[in-house]
Structures are given as structure tokens and as C-alpha cells.
């Protein structure tokens, strides 16, 4: 098999040696048509987000193996979104090399795979409207708040799809699996766009972005993130802290507020629109009352 190798020189020698030992032919600088391609992020970066067209002699993305020591989630998400099915973070895992050589996809389809006649529904969140009322007071009218609730409620629609549901229910994810799960932002965006629900699609795309640019899927920052997505980020962070998770117990209101205001090693106040965070902190006692009321009703 002809295999194109486009990785750092320090990795290339050992990789080429291994491939030759398996009876394959490798190519580096040539334009020989190859059945497989192994590459690292630096070689792929110029082609991300269609900045440049892919070289004509490269095989299609399902035959790539992305081999790199460390990548940010936004980088991994972009690579998966291109259609790359094989990713190995060093040290090189033999199982990933074998899966790649024999075209056994490590990464399953990231599109919403709805069963026949299944119609996904928006989430029902009784706390969302009063939360928005507290932090968007005099920013949105009552009618605009109602509209925002209906749009934001679609943000996690892709989590109803089987592959994302499975990942979301896992107690422990490695870096690649987490990035697969994070692709629900793009899958939800794609499905909502097909339904002509454009603003909800934008919110689904951006609700895990951070004000400081450390979020995903695109690592955009500040006002490049739509206002509703910034609201959703703050709401999800507060509600997430109040819930039990496989890896952490629920926090009380006071602890949750402190984590949002000062950070906890995972969350940082720089993740949030500073004006929205200020409004949240000013209204946090009212938000606690709403939260407790919703819990009692349920």
C-alpha cells in the first residue's frame, strides 16, 4: 500500500520504519497517489475551514490518520468536522494504526442520526425564563425574553442523537471522545439550519464558546459570540454546578456563585460576558429563590 507521510521529522523516521516493516511503501515530498495519509496538525492547518483547497493527490479524509502530541479541543473538533476518522495522540497507539490501515473508523458519524419518524424536541426548562428575566432585565422586553427561551431551548438538540447520547452518559471520556461529544454543537447547528431555524442554529453552534476565546467549537471570543449563546453559557454553568454529576457532587447556591465569580480551576469568570456575570451576581439571591421554587415544583 502507498502511504503518504506528512509529520514532524522526529516522528517520521520511526513511523516510516514501522510502515516498511509491515510491507507498505511510504512517500513524503512526492505527489504520488496514495491510499492512506498520516499527518500532524501543522501540515493540516493551512487547509482547515477551507482556507486552501486540499492537495489533489491526498486521499479523502476518512483515510487520514491525524498524529499529534497535544491538540486543543477546538482543533480536534475542526479536524473531525473535516471527516477525519482516525486520531492518535502520542505515544502512538498500535491499535489506532491498525484501525487506520484497515479502515475501521475510530470516530463514528458526527451527524444527527435520527431514527425514522423521530422528531426531536426542544428542552423544557422552567428555570430558564426567570433566569433570563433576572439578567436581561431592560435588555429584552418580556416578549423578547419568551422568544429567547424558545430559541435557547434547542441548543443541545444533537444530544438526543444516539452517538452523542452515549458519549454524554459516559462517566469518563478521553480527549478524543470529549471532542467527539463537543461536536454536538456543529451537529445541532447543521440540523437546525436544515429546519430553517437559523438563530437557534447559531446558538447551538456557539453556546460552549467562552468570552476569553478558550471555548469550542471555533474558539471565538467576546461579542463575536451571539448574545443568546452568552446567556445560555452562563445559565448552563450555574445549573450544571447545582446538579450531581458522575465526577462531582452538586454544589449549593453559595458555592456555585463563588465558582462563577472567582473560578475553580475548571470554570473561570473570564469565560462569561462580564456584563452578564455582573448582572447575575447582582440578582443571584432572586435566582436562588427561582431555583428553589422550580425544585419544589418538580
SULJOBEL-V840321 format. One line per field, one symbol per residue. phi: phi as a letter, one per 40 degrees, with the letter a starting at -180 (. if undefined). psi: psi as a letter, one per 40 degrees, with the letter a starting at -180 (. if undefined). burial: + if it has 24 or more other C-alpha atoms within 12 Angstrom, else -. Layout:
phi=???
psi=???
burial=???
This chain:
phi=.cbcbbbddccddcccdcccccgcbbbbccbccbcbbbabccccdcbcffcbccdcccccdcbcbcbacabcdccccccccchcbbbbcccccdccccdccbfbccbcdbccbccdgcbcbccbbcccccccdccbcgcbcdccccccccccccdbdccccdcccccccccabcccccccccccccccdccccccgbccccccdcbcbcbdcgccacbfcafccccdcccccdcccccccccbcbdbacccccccccccccbgagbcbdccbdcccccccccbccccccccccccccc
psi=hhhhhgiidddddddddddddeeihiiceifhhidihhiidddddeeiffdiiiideiiideeihhhidhiidddddddddeehehhhhiihhddddddddefhhdhiheihghihehhiiiihgdedddddddefhediidddddddddddeedfdeeeidddddddeidhhidddddddeedddddddddddefgddddddddeeeiideeeaieefiibeehidddddddddddddddeihideiiiiidddddddddeieddiideeihdddddddddedddddddddddddd.
burial=-++++++----+--++--+-----++++-----++++++++-++---+---------++-++++++++--+++++++++++++++++++------++--++-+-++++++++++-----+------++++++++++--------+--+++++++++++++++++--++-------+++++++++++++++++------++++++++++++++++++++++++--++++++++++++++++++----------+--++-+++-----++++++++-++-+++--+--++-++-------
